[in-house]
């Protein structure tokens, strides 16, 4: 029998509808294989494509289907079920329902020796926590990622440095945030993937603005914009930062078109519409 493919390699998180189609194409072979664990894991990832598109009823319905078959399943599908159930709740703003799902995934992954998913669970707990608790969980995830023999778990380090950096930034500790973002950039450069490298550079530029180093921040954002690939998603956050930097430098007229472009792009983001309406309204007003 032909081995079943690694469906995780098919993920395109920026285009979840495409990922859903790729995953669904594997369902007939997965069902015919008799490999229940593979089939259930695959379905958890189809559910995740719904969560990413804010189609929460569809996500939960598919996860209910997975849950009904978990009694006969091995450990990893159970872990991934709890992770995706928690992500569906969290993306819908239901933090109190999400937290115990991630905690269950964390315990189950540790028990099973699944370091990659244990780090994933810990980083998700950090997302639903705040301030010191969030930092503690991110540091716990980072310690596991750094000590793990699982190379997939070790690859979490760049994302964790990013999350830790934002925790420090949110606390107003901008100097420490900048140091952490530079560490994230080093890891991203070693990995060589353009998208994460751009994000890491953007985070550094954003923190320079918070530190009052606005000219440096502006120059970095201008470079990021000049390097933008038209085939990539529109650079809404870069436009926003260009506007903010120019506004701080007293160049409001130059800032206005950047705010307008930022609003045109970011107002299409369902998460921002649901969670940061004031931010979007500010962009709209400054772009007029």
Phi, psi and omega in degrees: 000137179295131180300144177289140184287161176282098185292334179298332179290346181271357184295135167230095187294337178282344182224072185297332178295321177295321179296319178302315181296320178296320180290318181296331178296338180271348186301315181302316179293322179295318180292323181287336185289335186077005179273092185297319181301313179299314182299315182291320176299317179301318180292326177298327181282329171296319177300322180296325178298327176291317180301318181295337178261009178063030175260073192287326178298317180294320179298311182293324179298317180289324177292327174299320178297316178297315182303322182294344181250004187288338182302327182261009188261155173287184190293316190297317176301326177296315180300313184290328174301310182295323177298314184285328174297316179296319180294322178297316177295314184296318180295335178272004180081013181262070189296320183293330174282329183288318188306308181296332175296313180293323178295321177295318178298319179299310181296316182294320180292321177296316180299321183275354183071025180267080187300319183302314182282333174295317177296317177303313181296316180297320181290329176288324174299319178300324180294322182275348175270182178218160174049236188295322179297320178296316179297316181300317181290323176295321178292324176296317177296318181296319179299318179293316180299320182287331184266349186286146173275352180277114183298327177296321178294321181295332180290349175291343190302320181297314179295322181291319175300320177301312181295319179295319178301318180290330175296314177296320179299315181296335178274357180085007179268073189290326180295316179292322177300317180299318179299316181293320179295327176294322176295321177299317180298319179302316180292320179295320178296321179295326180283329172083010181270122188301317183301304178299328178296316179298318180298317180298320178293321178299318180298320177297314180298318180298321181287326175300322176298317180296330179279358181085007179267066194288322179298319178295318179299315180299315181298320179293318179292324177296321177295316178300319179293320181294334181267359185297132178272123181302339179282346179276171177298148180304142186276063184301318182289329176292318175301318180300314182292323176299317177298314182297317180295314180296323178297316179296331180273008178077023183246058188299322181296321177290329182289328190306310182295332177291319176297320180297317179292321178299315180296316181302325182274309188287337178290351176268356181274114184299324181293315179296320179300319183282328191247338183225057181297326181294322178297316179294321179296322178297316178299317180300313182295317183286341180272359182272000000 
